[in-house]
């Protein structure tokens, strides 16, 4: 894997440089603008177009066809031989194989060289892992929830992602472990058995449960429970392809200005499908993401890709059915390590 940065006066000139240097098969990783200081006194900075391109073969500086070399085994990326360019290609290829956004990986090769100059004695592998960890943590926004005053949280998302289970875990966490006054509310009167399921959980946790059949009833319930520390609202799953259902739910959840919407997403969902879900649910003001089922997959790059593409804080991660043990407050380091640990580093 070869990655190279080009600068030019406009995008056409930059793309021409990419084609001449790397060939028509080159992949455009990212485009942007950079400012360069002018060499003439008093003139403003020059604005240039920057294009990062990649190609999955060594670049050939000479024209004409390149003879095919016999294939050789992939070099190990630990131990001796940090000067072997194939070793760096192997690292980049393995990072890209996770499914991370290419634009996140694009500048690693150049930045690693700077990092190794500043930190003498650091191996190529250590430099790549450390730099990638830092970049992942930089991209992740997380949030804590100090309960200062009453809070009203609603849990929205598509069907089958674990909204009710997540709500119950948080109810148990805040009521049993943090001694907060919690009330459960459900507006999910569509799903068979949904109310009975939540009623059972409420009895076990010894917290009140309220059922709202329509918008005005939800408003009255919120007013009646204004003395509680935390109101947790369970909603019916909504397909991102059914705009009318999303509009209907939005109308219900705008009944009170203090309702905070938390979008529940499954870590097992494909990257492309997550894009669609998040894009359609942006109809709601989203306070945070909560990712569930992290124990049911080994591919975590889609989580990070969503945090980059649709920048909202990540609040909780869940996996398993235990209440309330199988829920954790998200941290930058935890999310970065989920991705780093899926890369084969040796």
Secondary structure, 3 states (H helix, E strand, C coil): CEEEEEEECCHHHHHHHHHHHHCCCCEEEEEEEEEECCCCCCCCCEEEEEEEEEECCCCCCCCCCCCCCCCCCCCCCCCCCCCCHHHHHHHHHHHHCCCCCHHHHCCHHHHHHHHHHHCCCCCHHHHHHHHHHHHHHHHCCECCCCCCCCEEEEEECCCCCCHHHHHHHHHHHHHHHCCCCEEEEECCCCCCCHHHHHHHHHHHHCCEEEECCCHHHHHHHHHHCCCCCEEEEECCCCCCCCHHHHHHHHHHHCCCCCEEEEEEEECCCCHHHHHHHHHHHCCCCEEEEEEECHHHCCCCHHHHHHHHHCCCCEEEEECCCCCCCCEEECCHHHHHHHHHCCCCCC
